Amino acid sequence: MSELYLATPVLAQAEPFLSALHKQLATCQPAALLLRLPPVAQMPDSAAAPLVAAVASCVQPLGIA
């Protein structure tokens, strides 16, 4: 585990980002991941929740905050 923090680009979809994230986590694991989402007016909670869950399922098992 490194002391680095990873900030994502603004994500509207999880899938394109998750494949790249899986590859990168194999070589370097940040201490935390800051997930950036579009403004609420562009992405309601009902759309954001599955995206957050998909990213969380990738990083939480590795102990990444």
N, C-alpha and C positions, 0 to 999 in steps of 0.2 A: 504494500500500500504506500503510495506516495503522499506528499503533503500538498499536491496540486489540487485545484478545484477545476472542474470542467463546466463551462457554460454552453448550453446547446444553442444552436440558431433558433429562431422562432419556429416552432413546429406546429404544423396544422395536421400532419399525419405521422404516425409512429413508424410504420413499416420501412420507408426508405432510410430513415435514420437508424433504426434498430440493427439492421444488417451491418452497417458501418461501425456502430457502437460495439457490437459483439466482437468484431475483429480487433478493434483497438483495445478492448478490455483484456484481451489475451496477452497483450504486450505491456500494458501500463494501466494500473488501476488508480484513479484519482481518489482523494479522500472524500470528495462530495461532488454531486452533480446538480447544477442549477438548471432546472427545466424551464425554458422560456416558452410561453404560450401567446397566441394572438390576443388582442383585447377582447374582453367579454362580449362586446357588440358584434365581433366577428366570429367568435366561437363560444356558444353557450356552455354552461356547466355540463349539460347532458352529452355534449360532444367531447369536452375536455376530459371528463372522468375516465373513459376507456383509454385515451392516449396516456394519461398519467399512470394508470394501472399497467399498461404495457411496458412503459419505460421502467417503472418501479420493479416489475418482475425480473427485469434484466440486471438491475444494479443492487437491489437489496440483498439477494443471496450472497453477494460478494462483500457485504458489509459497507457498501458505499452509501453515504447519507443522501 
